[in-house]
Amino acid sequence: MRQTSMLYFVSNETGNAKESLKFIKSESSSFLVDSQQHSKPRSRTVGSLNCDEDQMILDAGQKEFGNKYCTVCGMHYNPDNGNDFLSHEKYHRQIVKPTFIMNKSQERMVAKIVQFPDSFIGKINLCKGESAVKSWIARILQFACNEIGSSFDELFSKEYKYQLYIFVNEGRRLEIAGLLLVEHQHTAFPRVQFMIEERERCRVLMGVVMIWIAPSCRRKKIATRLLDFARNNFLLVRF
C-alpha cells in the first residue's frame, strides 16, 4: 500500500458531542475516515505486583527459597542459582562416594577391640592377613593415599612394621569410616608450638604414619577416638 498524504484536519462541535473528521487524499481518490473508529486505546496504570525492593527471587512456584545448607557435605548453596546448584551436586558426589562396605566374612577377620553403641574399632594384621582381606584393605588404602597425597612401599611386607586400626559404623551395613596406620619408633624429634633451636631426639613408642577419615564421616571426632585408643593401647607384640 502506497503512503498517502493528509491535507487538513476539521473538527465540528454539535452540542455535547464532538465529531472529528479526517480528509485524506490519495493519488487515485479522496475518501472520508471517521477518526473515532481508529482512536488510540486508553492506557491504564497497573501497580507493580512486586513492590518489595529487597525481594531478589521471583516466586514462580518453587518448593525452596533462599540459601540452603547440606547436612551431608556441609556446603551452603542457592538452589535457584544454576551454577551454585551444579557446584553443590559435583561436590556432594565427591564427598558421598565412594563408600567402603565390609561384608560378614571380612568382619570375622577383623579383631574387634573396642565396641561402641553404633560402631567399633578393629585391628588388622597386614602381615598375616588373608588374600581377600589384603585386596580389600589395599583398595581402601590406595584411595586414602591418593586423597591425602602420600604413598607407601612394601606395606604388606613380612617384616612387622605397621599396625592398622579401622573405625567401622554399624548400621544397615558395616561402613568403614576411618583408618589409622601407626608404626613402632624408638626416637624422634619433638614438634613444639614455637620454633626452638633444639635438635635433640626424644624417646617415643609410636609414630602415626597415616590417618584418614571418610569424607561423609568427618567432623564427628572419629580421628580423635582412633588416636586416643591407639595411644593408650599400642602393642609391640605380634598378634
C-alpha positions in Angstrom: 0.0 0.0 0.0 1.4 3.4 -1.0 1.7 6.1 1.5 -1.0 8.9 1.5 -0.8 12.5 2.4 -3.2 14.4 4.8 -4.3 17.9 3.6 -6.1 19.3 6.6 -8.0 18.4 9.8 -11.6 19.6 10.5 -13.4 19.4 13.9 -17.1 20.3 14.3 -18.9 20.6 17.6 -22.6 19.8 17.8 -23.9 20.2 21.4 -22.0 18.0 23.8 -21.0 15.6 21.0 -17.8 16.1 19.1 -17.4 14.8 15.6 -13.9 14.6 14.2 -13.3 14.0 10.6 -10.1 13.4 8.6 -9.9 14.2 5.0 -7.2 12.1 3.4 -6.2 12.4 -0.2 -4.7 9.6 -2.2 -3.4 9.6 -5.7 -6.4 7.8 -7.0 -9.4 9.2 -5.0 -10.4 11.0 -1.8 -12.3 9.3 1.0 -13.5 10.1 4.4 -12.4 8.2 7.5 -14.0 8.5 10.9 -11.3 9.1 13.5 -13.4 7.7 16.3 -13.1 4.2 14.8 -9.3 4.4 14.9 -8.9 6.2 18.2 -5.9 5.3 20.3 -6.7 2.9 23.2 -6.5 4.3 26.6 -3.6 3.2 28.8 -4.1 2.1 32.4 -1.6 2.4 35.1 -1.2 -1.0 36.8 0.5 -1.3 40.1 3.6 -3.5 40.4 2.9 -6.8 41.9 6.4 -6.9 43.4 6.8 -3.7 45.3 9.4 -5.0 47.7 12.8 -3.8 46.6 14.5 -6.4 48.8 12.9 -9.4 47.0 15.6 -10.9 44.8 13.8 -14.2 43.9 10.8 -14.4 41.6 8.0 -16.6 43.2 7.2 -19.0 40.4 6.0 -21.9 42.4 9.4 -23.2 43.7 9.5 -25.5 46.6 12.6 -24.0 48.1 13.7 -20.4 48.6 16.9 -18.8 49.7 20.2 -20.3 50.6 20.3 -24.0 51.8 22.8 -25.9 53.9 23.5 -29.6 53.0 24.0 -31.6 56.2 25.9 -34.3 54.4 28.6 -32.4 52.6 28.4 -29.2 54.7 28.1 -26.8 51.7 25.9 -23.6 51.6 24.3 -23.1 48.2 21.5 -21.3 46.5 19.2 -23.8 44.7 17.8 -21.0 42.5 21.3 -20.3 41.1 22.2 -22.8 38.3 26.0 -22.5 38.9 25.5 -23.0 42.7 23.3 -26.0 42.2 25.7 -27.7 39.8 28.7 -26.9 42.1 26.9 -28.5 45.0 25.9 -31.6 43.0 29.5 -32.1 42.0 30.9 -31.5 45.4 28.3 -33.7 47.1 29.1 -36.6 44.8 32.8 -36.3 45.7 32.0 -36.3 49.4 29.5 -39.1 49.5 31.3 -41.5 47.2 32.9 -43.9 47.4 31.6 -45.8 50.4 33.6 -48.9 51.5 31.4 -51.7 52.9 32.5 -54.6 55.0 30.8 -58.0 54.5 30.3 -60.7 57.0 33.4 -62.7 56.0 35.6 -59.7 56.3 34.1 -58.8 59.6 35.2 -62.2 61.1 38.8 -61.4 60.0 38.9 -58.1 61.9 39.7 -58.2 65.6 37.2 -56.0 67.5 39.0 -54.2 70.2 36.5 -51.5 71.3 32.8 -51.7 70.9 30.6 -48.6 70.8 26.8 -48.4 70.7 26.7 -47.8 66.9 30.3 -48.5 65.9 33.5 -50.3 66.8 37.3 -50.1 66.4 39.1 -53.1 64.9 42.7 -54.1 64.3 44.1 -55.8 61.1 47.4 -57.6 60.8 48.8 -56.6 57.4 51.4 -59.3 57.5 49.3 -62.3 58.3 46.1 -61.3 56.7 44.4 -63.5 54.1 44.5 -62.5 50.4 40.8 -61.4 50.5 41.5 -59.0 53.3 44.7 -57.8 51.7 43.0 -56.9 48.5 40.1 -55.2 50.3 42.3 -53.2 52.6 44.7 -52.4 49.8 41.9 -50.8 47.8 40.9 -48.6 50.7 44.5 -47.6 51.5 45.1 -46.8 47.8 42.1 -44.4 47.8 43.2 -42.9 51.1 46.7 -42.3 49.8 45.5 -40.7 46.7 43.3 -38.4 48.6 45.9 -37.2 51.1 48.7 -37.3 48.6 51.0 -40.0 50.1 52.3 -43.4 49.1 53.6 -46.5 50.9 56.2 -49.0 49.8 56.0 -52.6 50.9 53.0 -52.1 53.1 52.3 -55.8 53.2 55.8 -57.0 53.8 56.5 -59.9 56.0 58.6 -57.7 58.3 56.4 -56.4 61.1 56.2 -52.6 60.8 52.7 -51.3 60.9 49.5 -51.6 62.9 46.3 -50.7 61.2 43.2 -49.6 63.2 39.8 -49.2 61.4 36.7 -47.4 62.6 33.5 -49.1 61.4 30.0 -47.7 61.6 27.4 -50.3 62.4 24.0 -49.6 60.7 22.2 -51.4 58.0 25.6 -52.0 56.5 29.1 -52.1 58.0 30.7 -48.9 56.6 34.4 -48.1 57.1 34.6 -44.6 58.5 38.3 -44.2 59.2 41.8 -45.7 59.1 44.8 -45.2 61.3 48.2 -46.6 60.4 50.9 -46.5 63.1 54.4 -47.9 63.5 56.8 -48.5 66.3 59.5 -45.9 66.7 62.4 -45.6 69.1 63.3 -41.9 68.9 62.0 -38.8 67.1 62.4 -35.1 67.0 59.8 -33.3 69.1 57.3 -30.9 67.4 56.7 -27.8 69.5 54.4 -24.9 69.1 57.2 -22.4 68.7 60.5 -22.7 66.8 63.2 -23.6 69.2 66.8 -24.4 68.2 66.9 -27.7 69.9 67.6 -30.8 67.8 67.8 -33.4 70.5 65.9 -36.6 69.9 63.5 -37.9 72.5 62.3 -41.4 73.1 59.0 -42.4 71.7 56.9 -45.5 71.4 54.6 -45.0 68.4 54.6 -42.9 65.3 51.5 -42.1 63.2 52.1 -42.9 59.6 48.7 -42.0 58.2 45.2 -41.1 59.4 42.2 -40.9 57.0 38.5 -40.4 57.6 35.9 -41.0 55.0 34.5 -37.7 53.6 31.0 -38.4 54.7 32.1 -39.1 58.3 34.4 -36.1 59.0 33.9 -33.6 61.9 32.5 -36.4 64.1 35.5 -36.8 66.4 36.4 -40.2 64.8 40.0 -39.3 64.3 40.3 -38.3 68.0 38.8 -41.6 69.1 41.2 -43.5 66.9 44.3 -41.6 68.1 43.3 -41.8 71.8 42.7 -45.6 71.5 46.0 -46.2 69.6 48.0 -44.2 72.0 46.6 -46.0 75.1 46.6 -49.5 73.6 49.6 -49.7 71.3 51.2 -53.2 71.5 54.7 -54.1 70.4 54.0 -57.9 70.1 52.7 -59.7 67.1 49.2 -60.9 67.1 
